[in-house]
Each structure stands twice: as C-alpha cells, then as structure tokens.
Amino acid sequence: MKSLCFGAVLWDLIEGEEHLGGAPFNLAVHLKRLGFTSSMVSSIGTDARGDRIVEEISGHGIDGRWVRRDPDHPTACVTVTTNTQGESDYVIHEDVASDHIELSDDELEAIVDENFDVICHGTLEARGHQTHDSLFLLLNAVSEKEGTRIFCDLNLRQSFYSLPLIRDTLVYCDILKLNDSEASVVAELLFPDKTFANDRDLGSILCHTYDLELTVITRGERGCVVVTRNEYVESPGLPVDVVDTVGPGDAFSAAFLREVLSGGKLEVAAERANKLGAFVASRRGALPEYDAEILQALKL
C-alpha cells in the first residue's frame, strides 16, 4: 500500500532534548514501519535542523521528493512541556517553513499519477495561507481519484482552527479521526442545536452529513469507538504507565489505517491501533523503536 502524508516535519523540544516529530511525519514513519510505501509533502528550512531532517527522512525510508527546502523560513519546532500525569502542552512557533508549503502543477500531477491508497493530513498546518492553499489544491486533485482515500486527523490545537476550516476539510474526507476533546468542539461548532448522548450519535451524524466512510474517536485510556453509517465498534483501552502524550495518536492512526485499508475488520483495526498507541504513550518521544512484544501484537 502507498501513503502520502502532508504537513510538518519538525523538532519537538522536550525537556531540553530535541525529538524528531510533527504529526504528519510521525504518521509517515509508523506507516512505513507497518509496510507502506510512505511519502511526504512538506517544507523545511535550509538551516542545520533542516539538514538533520533530510538525513532522518532518508534514514526512516520515507520518500521525500516533495519535501522542499525553504531558504526564507526556519525549520519548524514545537516546545513541549509534560506534567506529572503525562499530559503535554505545546508552544507552536509560527511563520516557519511548514507554514509555506508549495506544490507546483507538475508536482500535483505527479502525486495524482502515483495512485496513492491514502492521503493523510490534519488541520494544524493550514494555519499558514500558503500551506492552506496547497493542501486544498492537493485534496481537490486527488478527491476524484478512484481507489484513493483521504484520511484526516483533525489535530485541533489552540486557536489554529475555525468552523470554515473544519467544514472544508470534512467535505474531502473519507476517514475521520478525532479525540474525545476534539469531538466536543466539533459537536458544538457543527451542530450547535443538537445534543449528543454519546460518541456513537456524533459519529453517525458526521458520517451521514459529510458522506464519510467512517469516524474513529479516540478516548485515551478508555480506548476508542469506530462509527460508520451502519456499524458501531467500541474497543477498550489498555492500562499503561504514560510517559508522554506526544505521538500516540499518530501511531494509533497508522495501525488503524493498515487494517482498514487492507480490508480488515473494524474490531481488529481498533484493537491493534489501541495497542500501538499505548505502546508509544509508554515511551519517551513520538517514534520509539518497536520491541518484539508490539511487533507480535501487530502481527508484523
């Protein structure tokens, strides 16, 4: 299977240490580990941090032909602080290279011709006008491509989202992922006159209103729910000592997509996604090396 992740590859600054990250890059790496041919669209600076990212992209086996070098803006970084419960807060530095992602007509045509099984993105990078325009050019270009699904992890952060952005994103979406906090925001913004008894009701109305294939809502230690127009799956969480929350969601997405795109059952997709998400939550950083136990759990 072939995947393309659009958005930032950056450095998470955690307790004075630099960890390679960015939700799109984290997802791209996990997809590669799970057997995908994994590609990225991004932009990084011509600085030392950007040089190191070029090496890391190659080292992780990611196709970086659509990762541009931007001489006018620095490589993105995020300052992360983690409390005693393992919950993370982020200082997102703005006007960085990933806010200025560009795609030429030739690049868009080449991406369409690649026949990707899935195009993955979030909303955070769309805060920059250039990147916003490039994202929606890409989504429009691939939206009618038979066999290509569009996966969106909303990834709502601070004030970097809006009702129009969420609506525009869902128009192109096939598979939607959001966490329980984001579910509350989405319900309030999109359906202000409705009251939802549970995640199943919200997922169902999202699928019907925006013609989604499915919605998956993650709930941390309480696991996740998966909703289609006709099915509902609830998968319990796994007990784990949380080290930090930088990256478990991206790991979850990768394992979930692997099963769904290969025709697996939703129950299996949810179970394995929970396992990989919990594994990453129990380690420092977003991209810990897989151990024998998690490889066995994922049937790798």
N, C-alpha and C positions, 0 to 999 in steps of 0.2 A: 504494500500500500504506500501511497505517496501523500505527504502532507506539506503544507506551506503555512508558516506562522508569520504574521505581520505585526511589527511593533518593536518595542525597545529591547535591546540587549545592553545591559548596564552593570554597574558595580553597586552591590548593597554594602554599605558601610555599617558593620555590626560590631559594636564594642571595640572600635579601633581597627578591626580587620576588614579587608576587602574580600567580598564573596561575589563571584560572577552570578548574575541574575537577570531580572526582568521577566515578567510572566511569559511573554511570547518565546523568549529564549529558553526558559526553564521547560516549557511545554515541548519545544522543538527537541531538546536533549532527551527528555523522557520518551518521546515518540520514537526517536532514533534507537534508544535502548530497547524499546519494545518491538523493534523490527521494521519500522517505517523507513522509507527514503525521505529524509527530513530536510526541508529547505526553509530559508528565512528571507523576508524583506525587512530591511532596517537601514539605519544610518548611524554611523559612529564618527567621532572626531578624528583628526589627524594627530592627536596627542598620544602620550605614552599609554594611557589607559586604552585607547583605541587600538594601538599596536598589539597590546596583550590580548584584546578581544579577537583580533584576526587569528592569532595563534590558537586561541581557545575554540573558536568556531571550527577550524580545521581539525584540531585535536579531538573534538567530540564527533567528528564525522558529519557535520552539518554542511549542506550545500549553501555557500554564502555568496553566490554570484550576484544576488540582488541586495547585498549589503554594501551601501555606498560609504565613502569616506568624505566627511564634510570639513573643509578647512576653516569654516567660519564659526563653528559652534563646538563646544566641548562634548566629549562622550558623557552620556547620561550617568548620574549616580543618585542613589537614594540613601539617606541616613536613617537607619533603623534602630529603634530602642525597644527592648523587650522587658516586660515587667515580670514579677515573680510567678505569675500564672502562665507565662509563656506567650502572652498576647503581645503583638507587635504594633508599634506606632511608626509612621513614616513621615519624613520630611522630603518632599519630592521637589528636586531642584529643576527650575524651569528654563526655557529657551536653550535647550540642549539639542544635540544632533538629532535625536529621535523625534523631536518636535518638527523636524524639517525633512521628513522622508519624501523623496520624489520618485515617481515612476514615469518613464517615457512611454510613448505609444508603442515603440518596439518592445519594451520590457513587458508591457501589459499583454501584447500579442503572444510573446514567448511564454508567459505564465499560463495563458489560456490553452496554448498548444501542448503544455505539459500534461494536461489531463489529470490534475491532482484529485485524489479521492476526497480530500478535505482541506478547506481554507480556514485557518484559525485566527481569531483576533479578539480584542477586548475594546473597551471604550476609553481607557485612560490616555492612550497616545493621541486620540482625536482631539485633545485639548489644543494642539497646535494646528493652525489653519492649513499649513501645507500638508501635514500628515493626515488631517481630516479629509482633505480633498483627495489625496492619493488613496486612502482607504476606501472611500466610496466609489472612486473610479474602478478600483480592483473588484469590489463587491458587485458592481454593475456588470463588469466584464465577464465575471465567472458565474453570475446568477442563473444564466440560461444554459450553462454547460451541463449536459446530461452526465450523470454519474458523479458530479462534484457536489459535496455537501458543504455548507457554511456553518461553522461552529463558533459561537460567541460565548465567551466567559465575560459577563458584564464588567466585573472588576471595578466597581464603583469606588472611587477614592475621593475623600474630602469634598471639594466643590467642583471637581473636574468632570461633571456630568450635568445633563439637563434633560428635561422631558422631551424636547425635539430630538436630541441625540439618541435617547433610548428608543423612541418610536422609529426613527430612521433605521437604526440598527436592526430592530426586530423585523422590519419589512424584508430584509435579505436573509434572515436567519432560518436555519433548518433545525439545529440542535442548540438549545439554550442552557447555559449553566449559571446559576447564581447561588449565593449562600443565603442563610436564613435572614441575616440583616438586610441584605440587598432585596430579598423577597418582600420585606415590609415596605421598603422605599418604593419598589416597583408597583406594589399594590396601591399605595397611596397616590402615586403620581398618575398611573394609567387608569385606575378605576376608583376615583375618589368617592363615588356614590355607592360603592359596594362594600359589604363586609364579608370577609372570608373566614369560614370556620376552621380551615386547616390548609396545609400546603397543597393537598390534592385539588381543592377547589380552585386555588390560584393557578396551579399548573395547567389545569384543564382549560380555564378561560384564556390563558395565554396561548395554548396550542390552537384553540378554535379561533381566537381573534386574529392571530398573526400567521395562521397556517403553518405552525411549527410541527416538525416530526415528533419532537419530544422536549420536555423541560426536566432538568435534573436540579434539585435543590439540596445543597449540602448543609448539614446541621452539626458539624464538628463531632464531638463525642457521641452525639445521638444518631450518627450515620447520615443517611440521605434518603430522599424519595425521588422516584422517577415517574413522570406522568406523560402519557400520550393521550390522543383523543379517545382511546379505547381501553388503555391499560393503566394500572397503578401498581407500583412496586415500592415497598418500604424495606430498607436494608439497615440493620442495626449497626451502631458504631463499634469500635474496638477500643478496649482500655489501653492507654498508652501514657507514659510519662512525657509530657510535651516539653521539648527543649526550646523550640521557637515555632512561630506560625508563618515563617517566610518560605513559601513553596509547596506546602501540602496540597493546596488546591490545584496547582498545575500538574502535580503528579497524579492526583485523582483524575483530572481531565484526560490525561494520556492513557491511563489504564482503561477508563470508561470508553474512550473512542476506539481503542484497539478492539474491544469486544463488540461494540455496536457496529462498527464499520465492517467487521468480518462476519457479521450475521449471527453473533452470539445472543444468548438470552439476556434480557434486561436484568434478571436476578443475578446472573453471573457477572455482568458488567458492573453492577452496583457493588457487589461483594468484593471483587478484585480491586476496584477503584478505592473503596474504603481501606483495603489492606495497604495499598501503596501510599495513600495519603497519610495513614497513621505511621507508616514506616518513616516517611520523610519528616513528619512532625516530631519524631523521637530523636532526630539527629540535628546537628548544627548546620545551618545553611540549606539552600534550596536543592542542591544536587549531590547528596551523599551517594557514595558508591553502593550499589546493591549488594547485599550479602546473600549467602546460599539460601537462607530461610525465605527471603522475599522472592527470590528467583523461583523457588519451588512453589510458593503460594500463587504466583502469577503464571505458573506452567510454562516457564521460559527454559 
